[in-house]
Amino acid sequence: MESVKTTLLSKAYIKSLQNFLQSFNENHTVSIKQYDKELLQVEKKIGNIRMAIEDGMYSRELKERMEELELQKQSIIKEIESIQRTKEKLAYGEDEIREQLASLREDLDDEDSSVRKNTAKIIISRIEANREKELKVYINTLQAYGLGGAGSPQGSKPYVLMIKAHAS
């Protein structure tokens, strides 16, 4: 556990979290651009249907298609807003990351054994031992300790930092 506590506040680990956040941010900036492009296409189709209706070509099918497109538009807008909210939540600098990790480290030293145990479960995803008497401790990232809120970042695999300690 001492190795885990040391790793939590190490420069290398904090840098790995910053890199993960930056990568997530860059990937989702691309997603927003794709959604913006989709939104423009849907709005263009809606505009075409409106012009057709204004030209007297109203039909039940056009009305149904317009409703479908409006639903699709709202869905795209909600997705863009969700990504933007997640990006805002993940706008952590080194100081904020260090503060969150320091809080976890304090919980690992808590007098209450259930707090220590639950915190360890959050931080450590698994431990493996090999024949060379080494332990590999896999440490979770972001979503595990709430740096991005519950479940954030959505759809992403957690970055896992591995540390090795000799088993006794």
N, C-alpha and C positions, 0 to 999 in steps of 0.2 A: 504494500500500500504506500510505503514511503516513495517508491519509484513513481507510482502513479501521481502522488501529490506533487512531486518535483516536476514531473512532465507537464502537469496542468499549467504551470506558470513559466515554463521554459520559453525562451524566445523562438525556438524552432517550432514548437507546437502552436504558439500564438500566430506565428507567420503562416503556418499551414492552414489555420482557420481563416486568416485574412485572404489567403490565396483561394480557398474554397468559396468564400463570400464573393470575391471578385469574379471568379469563374461563373458562379450562379448568376450574378448580376449581368454579366456579359451575355450569357446564354438567354436570359429572359428579356434582355433588350432586343435581341433578334426576334424572339417570340412576339413581342409587342409590335415590332415592325411588320411581321407577317400578319398579325391580327388587324393592324391598321389597313393593310392592303386588302384583306378580305372584306373589311368594313366598307371600304370605298367601292368595291365591286357590288356588294349588297345594296348600298345606297344608290348606285347607278341603276341597278335593276328596279329598285323601288321608284326611282325617278321616271324610268321608261314606262312603268305601269301607270303611274299618275298621268303622264302625257297621253297615254292611250285612252285612259278613262276620260280625260278632258276633251279628247278628240271624238268622244261618243262611242268608244269601243268597250263599254262596260259589259262585263259578263260575270257570272258566278265564279267561273274558273279564275278570272283575273283577280277577283276579290279574295278568293282562297289563297292564291299565289302571293298576293300582297300581304296577307296575314302571316303566311309562312315566312316571308322575307323579314317582316317586322319582328317576329320571334327570333329569327336567326340574328338579326341586328342586335337585339337586346342581349342575346346570349354572348355575342362577341364583345359587346361593351362590358358586360359583367366580367368576362374573362380578362380583359385588359385591366379593369379596375382591380381585380383580385391580384394580378401579377404586380401592379404598381404598389398595392398595399404591402405585399410580401417584400418587395424590394425596399420599401421605406422601413419596414421592420428590421431588415437585415443591414441597414446602413450603419454598421458598427465600426468604430475606429479601434485602434489598439487599446486605448484606455478602457473603453466599454467592455471589450472582450476580456481584458485582464481583470476587471471588476467582477464580471460574471464568474470567471474561473476561480477567482479568489474566494468568492462566496461558496462555491462548490467545495473548494479545499477546506474551508472552515467547517462545512457540514461533515466532511470526512473525519474531523477531530471532535465532533459533537459528543457531549456526555451521553446522550440517548443512543443506545446501540441500534434502535430501529431507524433513526435518522442516518447514522453511518451506513447501515446496511442498504437502505433505499438509495442513498446517494451513490454508493458503489455500484448498485444495479443499473443506475442511470448512466454512469460514466463508462463502465466496463461492459463490452458486448460479449466477450468470451475470453477464456484463458485456455491455452493449449500447453501441454507438456510433451517433451520429446525424450528420446533415449539418452541424449547428451545432458540430461538434467537441466535443461533450459525451459523457462516459462515464457510463453509469448502472450502478452497481455494486449488485447485489442481495445483501444479506447475510442468510444463514440465521439461524434462531433455535434455540431449545431442543434439539430432538432431535439437531440437527447437532453441537452441542458437548457432548452428554452431560449437560446440565443436568437432564434427566429420565431418563437411562439410555438404552440402545440402543433405538431404535424408539419412545420415548415423546415426547410423548403419542400414544397409538395412535389412528389414524383421524383425526387432526387435520391440517389444512394448516399448514405452518410460516408464521409471521408473517415477512414479508420487509421489511426496512428498505432503502430506496433512498437512496443518496447520489449526488450529482452532482459530477463534477470535470471541469474543462476538459481536453480532450486536447491534447497538444502535438505 
